[in-house]
Amino acid sequence: MEEQNKIQTTATDKTSNTGKTAAKIILGIIFIILGLFALIRWWPSLVTLIKGFIGLFLILAGAITLAVAKE
């Protein structure tokens, strides 16, 4: 009787895990689609943002280079 309960529990666990995995995959696909839509929709704003960060990135890269060269 215990073996039958273990088999039923294992089958239920596998079904539950499969359902959770499928839900995560569907949610991931939805996020990717929404992300692509946002990227296309706000492309000009994204380009402006990237241009704004170029200077900050170069300052940070320079500071890191100086810190490494100092050692």
N, CA, C, O and CB atoms as a CASP TS submission, in Angstrom:
PFRMAT TS
TARGET T0000
AUTHOR 0000-0000-0000
METHOD Language model
MODEL 1
PARENT N/A
ATOM      1  N   MET     1       0.832  -1.193   0.000  1.00  0.00           N
ATOM      2  CA  MET     1       0.000   0.000   0.000  1.00  0.00           C
ATOM      3  C   MET     1       0.870   1.248   0.000  1.00  0.00           C
ATOM      4  O   MET     1       0.554   2.226  -0.676  1.00  0.00           O
ATOM      5  CB  MET     1      -0.943   0.003   1.210  1.00  0.00           C
ATOM      6  N   GLU     2       1.964   1.218   0.755  1.00  0.00           N
ATOM      7  CA  GLU     2       2.855   2.376   0.827  1.00  0.00           C
ATOM      8  C   GLU     2       3.512   2.628  -0.521  1.00  0.00           C
ATOM      9  O   GLU     2       3.682   3.780  -0.921  1.00  0.00           O
ATOM     10  CB  GLU     2       3.925   2.169   1.908  1.00  0.00           C
ATOM     11  N   GLU     3       3.880   1.567  -1.222  1.00  0.00           N
ATOM     12  CA  GLU     3       4.516   1.714  -2.532  1.00  0.00           C
ATOM     13  C   GLU     3       3.561   2.375  -3.525  1.00  0.00           C
ATOM     14  O   GLU     3       3.984   3.197  -4.338  1.00  0.00           O
ATOM     15  CB  GLU     3       4.974   0.343  -3.066  1.00  0.00           C
ATOM     16  N   GLN     4       2.289   2.025  -3.463  1.00  0.00           N
ATOM     17  CA  GLN     4       1.306   2.611  -4.363  1.00  0.00           C
ATOM     18  C   GLN     4       1.148   4.100  -4.063  1.00  0.00           C
ATOM     19  O   GLN     4       1.018   4.903  -4.987  1.00  0.00           O
ATOM     20  CB  GLN     4      -0.051   1.883  -4.236  1.00  0.00           C
ATOM     21  N   ASN     5       1.159   4.479  -2.784  1.00  0.00           N
ATOM     22  CA  ASN     5       1.068   5.887  -2.413  1.00  0.00           C
ATOM     23  C   ASN     5       2.288   6.658  -2.911  1.00  0.00           C
ATOM     24  O   ASN     5       2.168   7.794  -3.369  1.00  0.00           O
ATOM     25  CB  ASN     5       0.932   6.033  -0.891  1.00  0.00           C
ATOM     26  N   LYS     6       3.467   6.032  -2.819  1.00  0.00           N
ATOM     27  CA  LYS     6       4.688   6.688  -3.293  1.00  0.00           C
ATOM     28  C   LYS     6       4.629   6.910  -4.801  1.00  0.00           C
ATOM     29  O   LYS     6       5.036   7.960  -5.297  1.00  0.00           O
ATOM     30  CB  LYS     6       5.928   5.851  -2.928  1.00  0.00           C
ATOM     31  N   ILE     7       4.120   5.918  -5.526  1.00  0.00           N
ATOM     32  CA  ILE     7       4.026   6.032  -6.980  1.00  0.00           C
ATOM     33  C   ILE     7       3.044   7.146  -7.351  1.00  0.00           C
ATOM     34  O   ILE     7       3.314   7.941  -8.251  1.00  0.00           O
ATOM     35  CB  ILE     7       3.584   4.684  -7.610  1.00  0.00           C
ATOM     36  N   GLN     8       1.904   7.202  -6.655  1.00  0.00           N
ATOM     37  CA  GLN     8       0.918   8.244  -6.931  1.00  0.00           C
ATOM     38  C   GLN     8       1.480   9.625  -6.590  1.00  0.00           C
ATOM     39  O   GLN     8       1.265  10.582  -7.333  1.00  0.00           O
ATOM     40  CB  GLN     8      -0.375   7.985  -6.139  1.00  0.00           C
ATOM     41  N   THR     9       2.189   9.730  -5.484  1.00  0.00           N
ATOM     42  CA  THR     9       2.793  10.998  -5.082  1.00  0.00           C
ATOM     43  C   THR     9       3.833  11.434  -6.101  1.00  0.00           C
ATOM     44  O   THR     9       3.887  12.610  -6.461  1.00  0.00           O
ATOM     45  CB  THR     9       3.429  10.880  -3.690  1.00  0.00           C
ATOM     46  N   THR    10       4.664  10.503  -6.572  1.00  0.00           N
ATOM     47  CA  THR    10       5.682  10.818  -7.566  1.00  0.00           C
ATOM     48  C   THR    10       5.043  11.283  -8.866  1.00  0.00           C
ATOM     49  O   THR    10       5.518  12.242  -9.475  1.00  0.00           O
ATOM     50  CB  THR    10       6.576   9.605  -7.822  1.00  0.00           C
ATOM     51  N   ALA    11       3.979  10.625  -9.300  1.00  0.00           N
ATOM     52  CA  ALA    11       3.289  11.016 -10.527  1.00  0.00           C
ATOM     53  C   ALA    11       2.679  12.403 -10.374  1.00  0.00           C
ATOM     54  O   ALA    11       2.724  13.205 -11.307  1.00  0.00           O
ATOM     55  CB  ALA    11       2.201   9.990 -10.888  1.00  0.00           C
ATOM     56  N   THR    12       2.112  12.690  -9.211  1.00  0.00           N
ATOM     57  CA  THR    12       1.533  14.010  -8.951  1.00  0.00           C
ATOM     58  C   THR    12       2.610  15.074  -8.943  1.00  0.00           C
ATOM     59  O   THR    12       2.401  16.165  -9.475  1.00  0.00           O
ATOM     60  CB  THR    12       0.777  14.018  -7.620  1.00  0.00           C
ATOM     61  N   ASP    13       3.765  14.781  -8.347  1.00  0.00           N
ATOM     62  CA  ASP    13       4.872  15.731  -8.309  1.00  0.00           C
ATOM     63  C   ASP    13       5.374  16.035  -9.716  1.00  0.00           C
ATOM     64  O   ASP    13       5.651  17.189 -10.042  1.00  0.00           O
ATOM     65  CB  ASP    13       6.015  15.186  -7.446  1.00  0.00           C
ATOM     66  N   LYS    14       5.492  15.000 -10.551  1.00  0.00           N
ATOM     67  CA  LYS    14       5.967  15.210 -11.926  1.00  0.00           C
ATOM     68  C   LYS    14       4.986  16.062 -12.708  1.00  0.00           C
ATOM     69  O   LYS    14       5.397  16.945 -13.461  1.00  0.00           O
ATOM     70  CB  LYS    14       6.180  13.865 -12.640  1.00  0.00           C
ATOM     71  N   THR    15       3.681  15.809 -12.539  1.00  0.00           N
ATOM     72  CA  THR    15       2.664  16.595 -13.224  1.00  0.00           C
ATOM     73  C   THR    15       2.707  18.038 -12.747  1.00  0.00           C
ATOM     74  O   THR    15       2.595  18.966 -13.548  1.00  0.00           O
ATOM     75  CB  THR    15       1.269  15.996 -12.995  1.00  0.00           C
ATOM     76  N   SER    16       2.866  18.223 -11.460  1.00  0.00           N
ATOM     77  CA  SER    16       2.936  19.566 -10.883  1.00  0.00           C
ATOM     78  C   SER    16       4.159  20.311 -11.409  1.00  0.00           C
ATOM     79  O   SER    16       4.068  21.483 -11.775  1.00  0.00           O
ATOM     80  CB  SER    16       2.978  19.493  -9.345  1.00  0.00           C
ATOM     81  N   ASN    17       5.309  19.623 -11.444  1.00  0.00           N
ATOM     82  CA  ASN    17       6.533  20.253 -11.942  1.00  0.00           C
ATOM     83  C   ASN    17       6.414  20.590 -13.424  1.00  0.00           C
ATOM     84  O   ASN    17       6.903  21.630 -13.865  1.00  0.00           O
ATOM     85  CB  ASN    17       7.739  19.336 -11.709  1.00  0.00           C
ATOM     86  N   THR    18       5.774  19.727 -14.186  1.00  0.00           N
ATOM     87  CA  THR    18       5.593  19.987 -15.614  1.00  0.00           C
ATOM     88  C   THR    18       4.725  21.213 -15.819  1.00  0.00           C
ATOM     89  O   THR    18       5.013  22.041 -16.683  1.00  0.00           O
ATOM     90  CB  THR    18       4.972  18.771 -16.316  1.00  0.00           C
ATOM     91  N   GLY    19       3.671  21.335 -15.037  1.00  0.00           N
ATOM     92  CA  GLY    19       2.785  22.491 -15.137  1.00  0.00           C
ATOM     93  C   GLY    19       3.497  23.781 -14.761  1.00  0.00           C
ATOM     94  O   GLY    19       3.316  24.809 -15.414  1.00  0.00           O
ATOM     95  N   LYS    20       4.300  23.726 -13.715  1.00  0.00           N
ATOM     96  CA  LYS    20       5.050  24.910 -13.293  1.00  0.00           C
ATOM     97  C   LYS    20       6.074  25.307 -14.354  1.00  0.00           C
ATOM     98  O   LYS    20       6.254  26.490 -14.643  1.00  0.00           O
ATOM     99  CB  LYS    20       5.751  24.652 -11.946  1.00  0.00           C
ATOM    100  N   THR    21       6.736  24.318 -14.925  1.00  0.00           N
ATOM    101  CA  THR    21       7.724  24.592 -15.968  1.00  0.00           C
ATOM    102  C   THR    21       7.051  25.208 -17.189  1.00  0.00           C
ATOM    103  O   THR    21       7.573  26.161 -17.769  1.00  0.00           O
ATOM    104  CB  THR    21       8.469  23.303 -16.363  1.00  0.00           C
ATOM    105  N   ALA    22       5.908  24.679 -17.581  1.00  0.00           N
ATOM    106  CA  ALA    22       5.183  25.225 -18.737  1.00  0.00           C
ATOM    107  C   ALA    22       4.746  26.656 -18.466  1.00  0.00           C
ATOM    108  O   ALA    22       4.829  27.508 -19.351  1.00  0.00           O
ATOM    109  CB  ALA    22       3.956  24.352 -19.074  1.00  0.00           C
ATOM    110  N   ALA    23       4.286  26.927 -17.264  1.00  0.00           N
ATOM    111  CA  ALA    23       3.863  28.291 -16.910  1.00  0.00           C
ATOM    112  C   ALA    23       5.045  29.252 -16.959  1.00  0.00           C
ATOM    113  O   ALA    23       4.907  30.384 -17.421  1.00  0.00           O
ATOM    114  CB  ALA    23       3.222  28.315 -15.506  1.00  0.00           C
ATOM    115  N   LYS    24       6.195  28.809 -16.489  1.00  0.00           N
ATOM    116  CA  LYS    24       7.387  29.660 -16.523  1.00  0.00           C
ATOM    117  C   LYS    24       7.829  29.936 -17.952  1.00  0.00           C
ATOM    118  O   LYS    24       8.240  31.051 -18.273  1.00  0.00           O
ATOM    119  CB  LYS    24       8.528  29.011 -15.742  1.00  0.00           C
ATOM    120  N   ILE    25       7.746  28.925 -18.813  1.00  0.00           N
ATOM    121  CA  ILE    25       8.130  29.106 -20.213  1.00  0.00           C
ATOM    122  C   ILE    25       7.181  30.082 -20.899  1.00  0.00           C
ATOM    123  O   ILE    25       7.625  30.962 -21.635  1.00  0.00           O
ATOM    124  CB  ILE    25       8.137  27.754 -20.956  1.00  0.00           C
ATOM    125  N   ILE    26       5.880  29.934 -20.664  1.00  0.00           N
ATOM    126  CA  ILE    26       4.893  30.845 -21.256  1.00  0.00           C
ATOM    127  C   ILE    26       5.116  32.265 -20.757  1.00  0.00           C
ATOM    128  O   ILE    26       5.069  33.214 -21.539  1.00  0.00           O
ATOM    129  CB  ILE    26       3.457  30.385 -20.928  1.00  0.00           C
ATOM    130  N   LEU    27       5.356  32.415 -19.469  1.00  0.00           N
ATOM    131  CA  LEU    27       5.614  33.738 -18.902  1.00  0.00           C
ATOM    132  C   LEU    27       6.882  34.340 -19.495  1.00  0.00           C
ATOM    133  O   LEU    27       6.918  35.535 -19.790  1.00  0.00           O
ATOM    134  CB  LEU    27       5.731  33.657 -17.373  1.00  0.00           C
ATOM    135  N   GLY    28       7.911  33.537 -19.671  1.00  0.00           N
ATOM    136  CA  GLY    28       9.147  34.011 -20.286  1.00  0.00           C
ATOM    137  C   GLY    28       8.931  34.490 -21.705  1.00  0.00           C
ATOM    138  O   GLY    28       9.472  35.522 -22.101  1.00  0.00           O
ATOM    139  N   ILE    29       8.143  33.751 -22.480  1.00  0.00           N
ATOM    140  CA  ILE    29       7.845  34.148 -23.862  1.00  0.00           C
ATOM    141  C   ILE    29       7.064  35.461 -23.884  1.00  0.00           C
ATOM    142  O   ILE    29       7.321  36.329 -24.718  1.00  0.00           O
ATOM    143  CB  ILE    29       7.045  33.038 -24.588  1.00  0.00           C
ATOM    144  N   ILE    30       6.112  35.599 -22.967  1.00  0.00           N
ATOM    145  CA  ILE    30       5.345  36.851 -22.884  1.00  0.00           C
ATOM    146  C   ILE    30       6.267  38.026 -22.571  1.00  0.00           C
ATOM    147  O   ILE    30       6.148  39.087 -23.184  1.00  0.00           O
ATOM    148  CB  ILE    30       4.240  36.742 -21.809  1.00  0.00           C
ATOM    149  N   PHE    31       7.182  37.845 -21.622  1.00  0.00           N
ATOM    150  CA  PHE    31       8.122  38.923 -21.277  1.00  0.00           C
ATOM    151  C   PHE    31       9.006  39.281 -22.464  1.00  0.00           C
ATOM    152  O   PHE    31       9.277  40.459 -22.697  1.00  0.00           O
ATOM    153  CB  PHE    31       8.996  38.515 -20.081  1.00  0.00           C
ATOM    154  N   ILE    32       9.458  38.286 -23.217  1.00  0.00           N
ATOM    155  CA  ILE    32      10.293  38.554 -24.390  1.00  0.00           C
ATOM    156  C   ILE    32       9.506  39.355 -25.429  1.00  0.00           C
ATOM    157  O   ILE    32      10.030  40.313 -25.997  1.00  0.00           O
ATOM    158  CB  ILE    32      10.809  37.230 -25.008  1.00  0.00           C
ATOM    159  N   ILE    33       8.261  38.973 -25.680  1.00  0.00           N
ATOM    160  CA  ILE    33       7.431  39.693 -26.645  1.00  0.00           C
ATOM    161  C   ILE    33       7.196  41.131 -26.184  1.00  0.00           C
ATOM    162  O   ILE    33       7.309  42.062 -26.981  1.00  0.00           O
ATOM    163  CB  ILE    33       6.084  38.969 -26.845  1.00  0.00           C
ATOM    164  N   LEU    34       6.868  41.318 -24.900  1.00  0.00           N
ATOM    165  CA  LEU    34       6.664  42.672 -24.380  1.00  0.00           C
ATOM    166  C   LEU    34       7.941  43.497 -24.443  1.00  0.00           C
ATOM    167  O   LEU    34       7.903  44.692 -24.736  1.00  0.00           O
ATOM    168  CB  LEU    34       6.158  42.615 -22.943  1.00  0.00           C
ATOM    169  N   GLY    35       9.069  42.857 -24.168  1.00  0.00           N
ATOM    170  CA  GLY    35      10.353  43.551 -24.242  1.00  0.00           C
ATOM    171  C   GLY    35      10.679  43.989 -25.655  1.00  0.00           C
ATOM    172  O   GLY    35      11.152  45.106 -25.867  1.00  0.00           O
ATOM    173  N   LEU    36      10.431  43.119 -26.625  1.00  0.00           N
ATOM    174  CA  LEU    36      10.662  43.484 -28.023  1.00  0.00           C
ATOM    175  C   LEU    36       9.736  44.624 -28.453  1.00  0.00           C
ATOM    176  O   LEU    36      10.158  45.539 -29.160  1.00  0.00           O
ATOM    177  CB  LEU    36      10.456  42.263 -28.935  1.00  0.00           C
ATOM    178  N   PHE    37       8.480  44.564 -28.024  1.00  0.00           N
ATOM    179  CA  PHE    37       7.537  45.634 -28.339  1.00  0.00           C
ATOM    180  C   PHE    37       8.018  46.957 -27.745  1.00  0.00           C
ATOM    181  O   PHE    37       7.990  47.985 -28.421  1.00  0.00           O
ATOM    182  CB  PHE    37       6.127  45.287 -27.812  1.00  0.00           C
ATOM    183  N   ALA    38       8.456  46.939 -26.495  1.00  0.00           N
ATOM    184  CA  ALA    38       8.948  48.158 -25.852  1.00  0.00           C
ATOM    185  C   ALA    38      10.197  48.681 -26.551  1.00  0.00           C
ATOM    186  O   ALA    38      10.360  49.890 -26.717  1.00  0.00           O
ATOM    187  CB  ALA    38       9.245  47.900 -24.370  1.00  0.00           C
ATOM    188  N   LEU    39      11.068  47.781 -26.955  1.00  0.00           N
ATOM    189  CA  LEU    39      12.290  48.173 -27.651  1.00  0.00           C
ATOM    190  C   LEU    39      11.972  48.875 -28.977  1.00  0.00           C
ATOM    191  O   LEU    39      12.556  49.910 -29.298  1.00  0.00           O
ATOM    192  CB  LEU    39      13.175  46.943 -27.902  1.00  0.00           C
ATOM    193  N   ILE    40      11.058  48.308 -29.726  1.00  0.00           N
ATOM    194  CA  ILE    40      10.664  48.907 -31.000  1.00  0.00           C
ATOM    195  C   ILE    40       9.924  50.228 -30.765  1.00  0.00           C
ATOM    196  O   ILE    40      10.175  51.217 -31.453  1.00  0.00           O
ATOM    197  CB  ILE    40       9.778  47.931 -31.806  1.00  0.00           C
ATOM    198  N   ARG    41       9.026  50.233 -29.804  1.00  0.00           N
ATOM    199  CA  ARG    41       8.184  51.406 -29.541  1.00  0.00           C
ATOM    200  C   ARG    41       9.007  52.599 -29.070  1.00  0.00           C
ATOM    201  O   ARG    41       8.764  53.727 -29.499  1.00  0.00           O
ATOM    202  CB  ARG    41       7.121  51.070 -28.500  1.00  0.00           C
ATOM    203  N   TRP    42       9.980  52.359 -28.187  1.00  0.00           N
ATOM    204  CA  TRP    42      10.740  53.458 -27.592  1.00  0.00           C
ATOM    205  C   TRP    42      12.183  53.492 -28.078  1.00  0.00           C
ATOM    206  O   TRP    42      13.074  53.889 -27.328  1.00  0.00           O
ATOM    207  CB  TRP    42      10.713  53.349 -26.083  1.00  0.00           C
ATOM    208  N   TRP    43      12.430  53.083 -29.318  1.00  0.00           N
ATOM    209  CA  TRP    43      13.775  53.049 -29.860  1.00  0.00           C
ATOM    210  C   TRP    43      14.475  54.405 -29.780  1.00  0.00           C
ATOM    211  O   TRP    43      15.617  54.453 -29.324  1.00  0.00           O
ATOM    212  CB  TRP    43      13.733  52.580 -31.288  1.00  0.00           C
ATOM    213  N   PRO    44      13.851  55.511 -30.200  1.00  0.00           N
ATOM    214  CA  PRO    44      14.550  56.804 -30.126  1.00  0.00           C
ATOM    215  C   PRO    44      14.965  57.175 -28.692  1.00  0.00           C
ATOM    216  O   PRO    44      16.048  57.719 -28.476  1.00  0.00           O
ATOM    217  CB  PRO    44      13.659  57.905 -30.697  1.00  0.00           C
ATOM    218  N   SER    45      14.111  56.881 -27.736  1.00  0.00           N
ATOM    219  CA  SER    45      14.445  57.179 -26.340  1.00  0.00           C
ATOM    220  C   SER    45      15.609  56.314 -25.869  1.00  0.00           C
ATOM    221  O   SER    45      16.465  56.776 -25.114  1.00  0.00           O
ATOM    222  CB  SER    45      13.221  56.961 -25.432  1.00  0.00           C
ATOM    223  N   LEU    46      15.640  55.068 -26.313  1.00  0.00           N
ATOM    224  CA  LEU    46      16.726  54.159 -25.937  1.00  0.00           C
ATOM    225  C   LEU    46      18.058  54.655 -26.494  1.00  0.00           C
ATOM    226  O   LEU    46      19.077  54.619 -25.805  1.00  0.00           O
ATOM    227  CB  LEU    46      16.436  52.729 -26.442  1.00  0.00           C
ATOM    228  N   VAL    47      18.043  55.114 -27.736  1.00  0.00           N
ATOM    229  CA  VAL    47      19.265  55.634 -28.350  1.00  0.00           C
ATOM    230  C   VAL    47      19.758  56.853 -27.582  1.00  0.00           C
ATOM    231  O   VAL    47      20.956  56.988 -27.333  1.00  0.00           O
ATOM    232  CB  VAL    47      19.025  55.993 -29.834  1.00  0.00           C
ATOM    233  N   THR    48      18.840  57.742 -27.205  1.00  0.00           N
ATOM    234  CA  THR    48      19.204  58.930 -26.423  1.00  0.00           C
ATOM    235  C   THR    48      19.809  58.526 -25.080  1.00  0.00           C
ATOM    236  O   THR    48      20.801  59.108 -24.640  1.00  0.00           O
ATOM    237  CB  THR    48      17.970  59.832 -26.200  1.00  0.00           C
ATOM    238  N   LEU    49      19.219  57.541 -24.439  1.00  0.00           N
ATOM    239  CA  LEU    49      19.722  57.058 -23.153  1.00  0.00           C
ATOM    240  C   LEU    49      21.131  56.488 -23.296  1.00  0.00           C
ATOM    241  O   LEU    49      22.002  56.762 -22.471  1.00  0.00           O
ATOM    242  CB  LEU    49      18.778  55.994 -22.575  1.00  0.00           C
ATOM    243  N   ILE    50      21.350  55.705 -24.332  1.00  0.00           N
ATOM    244  CA  ILE    50      22.675  55.115 -24.563  1.00  0.00           C
ATOM    245  C   ILE    50      23.702  56.212 -24.819  1.00  0.00           C
ATOM    246  O   ILE    50      24.813  56.164 -24.291  1.00  0.00           O
ATOM    247  CB  ILE    50      22.636  54.128 -25.756  1.00  0.00           C
ATOM    248  N   LYS    51      23.330  57.194 -25.624  1.00  0.00           N
ATOM    249  CA  LYS    51      24.238  58.308 -25.887  1.00  0.00           C
ATOM    250  C   LYS    51      24.581  59.050 -24.600  1.00  0.00           C
ATOM    251  O   LYS    51      25.716  59.487 -24.414  1.00  0.00           O
ATOM    252  CB  LYS    51      23.619  59.273 -26.901  1.00  0.00           C
ATOM    253  N   GLY    52      23.606  59.189 -23.721  1.00  0.00           N
ATOM    254  CA  GLY    52      23.836  59.866 -22.445  1.00  0.00           C
ATOM    255  C   GLY    52      24.775  59.099 -21.529  1.00  0.00           C
ATOM    256  O   GLY    52      25.494  59.700 -20.731  1.00  0.00           O
ATOM    257  N   PHE    53      24.773  57.785 -21.638  1.00  0.00           N
ATOM    258  CA  PHE    53      25.616  56.972 -20.756  1.00  0.00           C
ATOM    259  C   PHE    53      27.036  56.771 -21.279  1.00  0.00           C
ATOM    260  O   PHE    53      27.902  56.292 -20.548  1.00  0.00           O
ATOM    261  CB  PHE    53      24.977  55.633 -20.546  1.00  0.00           C
ATOM    262  N   ILE    54      27.279  57.133 -22.539  1.00  0.00           N
ATOM    263  CA  ILE    54      28.614  56.918 -23.103  1.00  0.00           C
ATOM    264  C   ILE    54      29.666  57.680 -22.300  1.00  0.00           C
ATOM    265  O   ILE    54      30.718  57.131 -21.973  1.00  0.00           O
ATOM    266  CB  ILE    54      28.654  57.354 -24.583  1.00  0.00           C
ATOM    267  N   GLY    55      29.387  58.932 -21.985  1.00  0.00           N
ATOM    268  CA  GLY    55      30.339  59.733 -21.216  1.00  0.00           C
ATOM    269  C   GLY    55      30.599  59.151 -19.836  1.00  0.00           C
ATOM    270  O   GLY    55      31.746  59.057 -19.399  1.00  0.00           O
ATOM    271  N   LEU    56      29.522  58.759 -19.149  1.00  0.00           N
ATOM    272  CA  LEU    56      29.677  58.166 -17.811  1.00  0.00           C
ATOM    273  C   LEU    56      30.463  56.857 -17.880  1.00  0.00           C
ATOM    274  O   LEU    56      31.286  56.580 -17.007  1.00  0.00           O
ATOM    275  CB  LEU    56      28.295  57.919 -17.166  1.00  0.00           C
ATOM    276  N   PHE    57      30.216  56.062 -18.900  1.00  0.00           N
ATOM    277  CA  PHE    57      30.930  54.801 -19.077  1.00  0.00           C
ATOM    278  C   PHE    57      32.422  55.053 -19.292  1.00  0.00           C
ATOM    279  O   PHE    57      33.264  54.359 -18.721  1.00  0.00           O
ATOM    280  CB  PHE    57      30.344  54.014 -20.262  1.00  0.00           C
ATOM    281  N   LEU    58      32.743  56.045 -20.117  1.00  0.00           N
ATOM    282  CA  LEU    58      34.151  56.341 -20.379  1.00  0.00           C
ATOM    283  C   LEU    58      34.861  56.853 -19.121  1.00  0.00           C
ATOM    284  O   LEU    58      36.021  56.517 -18.882  1.00  0.00           O
ATOM    285  CB  LEU    58      34.272  57.374 -21.505  1.00  0.00           C
ATOM    286  N   ILE    59      34.168  57.661 -18.324  1.00  0.00           N
ATOM    287  CA  ILE    59      34.751  58.134 -17.063  1.00  0.00           C
ATOM    288  C   ILE    59      35.025  56.952 -16.138  1.00  0.00           C
ATOM    289  O   ILE    59      36.097  56.865 -15.540  1.00  0.00           O
ATOM    290  CB  ILE    59      33.810  59.154 -16.371  1.00  0.00           C
ATOM    291  N   LEU    60      34.066  56.049 -16.019  1.00  0.00           N
ATOM    292  CA  LEU    60      34.234  54.873 -15.161  1.00  0.00           C
ATOM    293  C   LEU    60      35.363  53.983 -15.676  1.00  0.00           C
ATOM    294  O   LEU    60      36.170  53.492 -14.888  1.00  0.00           O
ATOM    295  CB  LEU    60      32.920  54.070 -15.081  1.00  0.00           C
ATOM    296  N   ALA    61      35.426  53.773 -16.981  1.00  0.00           N
ATOM    297  CA  ALA    61      36.490  52.947 -17.562  1.00  0.00           C
ATOM    298  C   ALA    61      37.856  53.584 -17.295  1.00  0.00           C
ATOM    299  O   ALA    61      38.823  52.887 -16.990  1.00  0.00           O
ATOM    300  CB  ALA    61      36.269  52.759 -19.088  1.00  0.00           C
ATOM    301  N   GLY    62      37.926  54.900 -17.413  1.00  0.00           N
ATOM    302  CA  GLY    62      39.187  55.595 -17.132  1.00  0.00           C
ATOM    303  C   GLY    62      39.590  55.470 -15.678  1.00  0.00           C
ATOM    304  O   GLY    62      40.763  55.245 -15.380  1.00  0.00           O
ATOM    305  N   ALA    63      38.631  55.613 -14.760  1.00  0.00           N
ATOM    306  CA  ALA    63      38.935  55.498 -13.334  1.00  0.00           C
ATOM    307  C   ALA    63      39.418  54.078 -12.984  1.00  0.00           C
ATOM    308  O   ALA    63      40.348  53.912 -12.196  1.00  0.00           O
ATOM    309  CB  ALA    63      37.691  55.860 -12.495  1.00  0.00           C
ATOM    310  N   ILE    64      38.782  53.068 -13.572  1.00  0.00           N
ATOM    311  CA  ILE    64      39.194  51.690 -13.326  1.00  0.00           C
ATOM    312  C   ILE    64      40.595  51.458 -13.896  1.00  0.00           C
ATOM    313  O   ILE    64      41.424  50.805 -13.262  1.00  0.00           O
ATOM    314  CB  ILE    64      38.179  50.695 -13.946  1.00  0.00           C
ATOM    315  N   THR    65      40.857  51.985 -15.080  1.00  0.00           N
ATOM    316  CA  THR    65      42.181  51.829 -15.699  1.00  0.00           C
ATOM    317  C   THR    65      43.252  52.464 -14.830  1.00  0.00           C
ATOM    318  O   THR    65      44.317  51.882 -14.627  1.00  0.00           O
ATOM    319  CB  THR    65      42.203  52.453 -17.108  1.00  0.00           C
ATOM    320  N   LEU    66      42.977  53.645 -14.321  1.00  0.00           N
ATOM    321  CA  LEU    66      43.951  54.318 -13.441  1.00  0.00           C
ATOM    322  C   LEU    66      44.161  53.526 -12.153  1.00  0.00           C
ATOM    323  O   LEU    66      45.286  53.427 -11.663  1.00  0.00           O
ATOM    324  CB  LEU    66      43.480  55.753 -13.106  1.00  0.00           C
ATOM    325  N   ALA    67      43.094  52.966 -11.606  1.00  0.00           N
ATOM    326  CA  ALA    67      43.215  52.180 -10.378  1.00  0.00           C
ATOM    327  C   ALA    67      44.044  50.923 -10.614  1.00  0.00           C
ATOM    328  O   ALA    67      44.839  50.540  -9.755  1.00  0.00           O
ATOM    329  CB  ALA    67      41.828  51.804  -9.844  1.00  0.00           C
ATOM    330  N   VAL    68      43.875  50.286 -11.748  1.00  0.00           N
ATOM    331  CA  VAL    68      44.630  49.084 -12.067  1.00  0.00           C
ATOM    332  C   VAL    68      46.087  49.449 -12.330  1.00  0.00           C
ATOM    333  O   VAL    68      46.991  48.729 -11.907  1.00  0.00           O
ATOM    334  CB  VAL    68      44.019  48.359 -13.287  1.00  0.00           C
ATOM    335  N   ALA    69      46.321  50.559 -13.025  1.00  0.00           N
ATOM    336  CA  ALA    69      47.686  50.963 -13.347  1.00  0.00           C
ATOM    337  C   ALA    69      48.456  51.389 -12.092  1.00  0.00           C
ATOM    338  O   ALA    69      49.682  51.282 -12.049  1.00  0.00           O
ATOM    339  CB  ALA    69      47.669  52.106 -14.366  1.00  0.00           C
ATOM    340  N   LYS    70      47.750  51.864 -11.087  1.00  0.00           N
ATOM    341  CA  LYS    70      48.393  52.336  -9.850  1.00  0.00           C
ATOM    342  C   LYS    70      48.980  51.171  -9.051  1.00  0.00           C
ATOM    343  O   LYS    70      49.951  51.348  -8.315  1.00  0.00           O
ATOM    344  CB  LYS    70      47.380  53.111  -8.981  1.00  0.00           C
ATOM    345  N   GLU    71      48.397  49.992  -9.196  1.00  0.00           N
ATOM    346  CA  GLU    71      48.848  48.829  -8.405  1.00  0.00           C
ATOM    347  C   GLU    71      50.138  48.273  -8.907  1.00  0.00           C
ATOM    348  O   GLU    71      50.648  47.299  -8.354  1.00  0.00           O
ATOM    349  CB  GLU    71      47.810  47.742  -8.411  1.00  0.00           C
TER
END
